[in-house]
């Protein structure tokens, strides 16, 4: 009987462990690619400034590596001087690698009230980071399109995590047939389930295709993961990605 209890306890613990791949501190799976591990070396190796029409910064990247105020170690800060005054697109950073379908994990901490940044999927679709706002342009919104189903933000000065499962738009002979879709967990809570994304918002300074037919002219090309600099101190750590061709699958997980 004692052995049976131990087996049941082990299986329960194993089940919890296998499901603990979302939320703060989620470990990178073996098949994932680490995009940022807290080091200056990886920041320079994996990222660059997005060369958009408003770019005002020059390499090397001016995002600073700073101490993690909560857990020790080092993280990066989005407070690039090129983005002062809220000039999105002036000092945003994007991965050198580009992606189609993927599962993404990003952890962030907003240091001050009103702190603003964003996570861009394929350098097109923004998942907003904005302290104090829960509208369509606010925290955890698929910007201008979908509100989160619940408020899961931990507040300023605390770590938060987005877990994002993304399927790129589909094309046939160059014609758009299916729009991009995404499922998102925020601090372990599902806030968007297999939502369709209509367009790129914010114009040409926002990202790929932003200036193409008012953001509706999505093209069939991959894009990087972009983080936004808007003159605020938003910290980032533990960013990893799993590439996954979803073919006829949805994004729910």
Secondary structure, 3 states (H helix, E strand, C coil): CHHHHHHHHHHHHHHHHHHCCCCCCCCCCCCCEEEECCCHHHHHHHEEECCCCCCCCCCCCCCCEEECCCCCCEEEECCCHHHCCCCCCCCCEEECCCECCEEEEEEEEECCCCCEEEEEECCCEEEEEECCCCCCCCCCCECCCECCCCCCCCCCCCEEEEEEEEECCEEECCEEEECCEEEEEECCEEEEEEEECCCCCCHHHCCCCCCCHHHCCCCCCCECCEECCCCCCEEEEEEEEEECCCCCCCCCC
